[in-house]
Amino acid sequence: HSFNLTIRLEEYCTISGDKELAVELYPHVRRYLTFLEKYENKDGIIAYVPYCYWFDWANLNRKDINSTLNLLYLRLLLAAAKLARWADAGRDVAIIEEKIENLRKGCDEYFWNEEEGCLAEYRENGVLSKTICEHSNALAISTGVLTGEKRNRMVERVFGRGMALNDNISVIKVSPTFQYYAMKALADAGREDLMLEFLEKRS
């Protein structure tokens, strides 16, 4: 939820044009980013967070190094970079953009499952989970982690095998709380056909 406060602030300011609010609240966003740094490893990945974190009502695992948590953190950094630019915090922008690039690379290296053709749900003791979720794979599109052939393979594996809840049962489905990210990802990937199927079969 705290990640989403910053993400929604950026979306509101982008849509409304209320850049003054972004400038006013940016120092608080910066303080929050400083707090989160203590949980980053050398690759910029957030690991072993001690607090309870929740994404939606889906039956997700919250183990060790979690892909959804890291992809949502990446979305937070993208929002923070935009807020920092509006606040004319040039030095912060450079730091945040470096974090973004490191985390994009880290999420690909930590979670990509070549055999499955998508991101795993988590990594535990250095081993990829057998489970797959729509959550992190959708975010991987919107945050620029998966592009080109990898993105296309993932879309077919995670979303293209059937959008109804009882189809493609090897993948954990987003609940209504997280559906926004899945639909936006399909739109970003140019798969309006799957987005419309999503609306038809999940509503």
C-alpha positions in Angstrom: 0.0 0.0 0.0 2.8 2.4 0.8 4.3 1.8 -2.7 1.0 2.6 -4.2 0.8 6.0 -2.4 3.7 7.2 -4.5 2.6 5.5 -7.7 -0.9 7.0 -7.4 0.5 10.4 -6.6 2.5 10.4 -9.8 -0.5 9.1 -11.8 -2.7 11.8 -10.4 -0.2 14.6 -11.1 0.4 13.3 -14.6 -3.4 13.2 -15.4 -4.3 16.4 -13.6 -1.2 18.5 -14.4 -0.9 19.4 -10.7 2.8 19.6 -10.6 2.8 21.9 -7.6 1.5 19.0 -5.5 4.3 16.8 -6.8 6.9 19.4 -5.8 5.3 19.8 -2.3 5.2 16.1 -1.5 8.5 15.1 -3.2 10.6 15.5 0.0 8.4 12.9 1.7 8.8 10.5 -1.3 12.6 11.0 -1.1 12.6 10.1 2.6 10.6 7.0 1.9 13.1 5.9 -0.8 16.0 6.4 1.7 14.1 4.2 4.1 13.8 1.4 1.5 17.4 1.4 0.6 18.3 -0.6 3.6 16.5 -3.6 2.1 18.4 -3.5 -1.3 21.1 -6.0 -2.0 24.1 -5.3 -4.2 22.0 -5.8 -7.3 19.3 -3.3 -6.3 16.9 -6.2 -5.5 14.8 -5.9 -2.4 15.3 -9.0 -0.3 14.1 -10.4 3.0 11.8 -7.5 3.9 10.8 -8.0 7.5 7.3 -6.5 7.3 4.1 -8.1 6.1 3.4 -7.1 2.5 0.2 -7.7 0.6 -0.6 -7.3 -3.2 -4.1 -8.6 -3.6 -6.4 -11.5 -2.6 -4.7 -14.1 -4.8 -3.0 -17.0 -3.2 0.5 -15.6 -3.6 3.6 -16.8 -1.8 5.6 -14.1 0.1 8.9 -15.9 0.3 12.5 -14.8 0.2 13.2 -12.7 -2.9 9.8 -12.0 -4.4 9.3 -11.0 -8.0 6.0 -9.0 -7.5 7.5 -7.0 -4.6 10.5 -6.1 -6.7 8.6 -5.3 -9.9 6.2 -3.1 -7.8 9.3 -1.4 -6.3 10.5 -0.7 -9.8 7.2 0.9 -10.7 7.6 3.0 -7.5 11.1 4.1 -8.7 9.7 5.1 -12.1 7.1 7.2 -10.4 9.7 8.7 -8.0 11.9 9.7 -10.9 9.1 11.6 -12.6 8.3 13.4 -9.3 11.9 14.2 -8.8 12.1 15.8 -12.3 9.1 17.9 -11.5 10.7 19.0 -8.2 13.9 19.9 -10.1 15.9 17.5 -8.0 18.5 16.7 -10.7 20.9 14.8 -8.5 18.1 12.6 -7.1 16.9 11.9 -10.7 20.4 10.6 -11.7 20.5 8.3 -8.6 16.9 7.0 -9.1 17.5 6.4 -12.8 20.6 4.3 -11.9 18.5 2.3 -9.5 15.9 1.7 -12.2 18.4 0.4 -14.7 20.0 -1.9 -12.0 16.7 -3.2 -10.9 15.5 -3.9 -14.4 18.5 -5.9 -15.0 18.3 -7.6 -11.6 14.6 -8.6 -12.1 15.4 -10.2 -15.4 18.5 -12.1 -14.0 16.9 -13.1 -10.7 13.4 -14.2 -11.9 13.5 -15.2 -15.6 12.7 -18.8 -16.1 14.0 -19.8 -19.6 12.2 -23.2 -19.5 8.8 -21.6 -18.8 9.4 -18.5 -20.8 8.3 -16.1 -18.1 9.2 -14.8 -14.6 9.0 -17.1 -11.6 7.0 -16.0 -8.6 10.0 -15.9 -6.2 13.6 -17.1 -5.6 14.2 -19.1 -2.5 17.8 -20.0 -1.4 18.9 -19.2 -4.9 16.4 -21.5 -6.6 13.5 -20.3 -8.7 10.0 -21.2 -7.6 7.9 -23.6 -9.6 5.0 -21.1 -9.3 4.2 -18.4 -11.8 1.9 -15.4 -11.2 0.3 -12.9 -13.5 1.2 -10.1 -11.1 5.0 -9.8 -11.7 4.8 -10.8 -15.3 2.3 -8.0 -16.0 4.5 -5.5 -14.2 7.5 -6.7 -16.1 5.9 -5.3 -19.3 4.9 -1.9 -17.9 8.3 -1.4 -16.2 10.3 -2.3 -19.2 11.9 -5.4 -17.8 10.7 -7.7 -20.5 10.8 -6.5 -24.1 11.0 -8.0 -27.6 11.0 -11.8 -27.9 11.1 -12.4 -24.1 8.0 -10.2 -23.7 6.2 -12.1 -26.5 7.0 -15.5 -25.0 5.8 -14.4 -21.6 2.5 -13.0 -22.9 1.8 -16.3 -24.6 2.8 -18.4 -21.6 1.0 -16.4 -18.9 -1.9 -14.8 -20.7 -2.3 -16.4 -24.1 -3.2 -19.9 -23.0 -6.7 -18.9 -21.8 -8.0 -16.0 -19.9 -10.8 -17.6 -17.9 -10.1 -18.3 -14.3 -10.2 -22.1 -14.9 -7.9 -21.9 -17.9 -4.1 -22.0 -17.7 -4.3 -23.1 -14.1 -0.6 -23.3 -13.6 -0.6 -19.5 -13.3 -1.8 -17.7 -10.2 -4.4 -15.1 -11.4 -4.7 -11.5 -10.3 -7.7 -10.7 -8.2 -9.7 -7.5 -8.9 -7.4 -5.4 -6.7 -4.5 -6.0 -9.2 -6.4 -6.3 -12.5 -5.5 -2.8 -13.5 -1.8 -3.8 -13.8 -2.7 -6.8 -16.0 -4.9 -4.9 -18.3 -2.4 -2.0 -18.7 0.4 -4.5 -19.4 -1.6 -6.2 -22.2 -2.4 -2.8 -23.7 1.3 -1.7 -23.4 2.2 -5.0 -25.2 -0.2 -4.1 -28.0 -2.4 -7.1 -27.2 -5.8 -5.5 -27.1 -7.3 -8.8 -28.1 -6.2 -10.4 -24.8 -7.2 -7.3 -22.9 -10.7 -7.5 -24.3 -10.8 -11.2 -23.5 -9.6 -10.4 -20.0 -12.5 -8.0 -19.5 -15.0 -10.5 -20.9 -13.9 -13.5 -18.9 -12.8 -11.9 -15.6 -15.7 -9.4 -15.0 
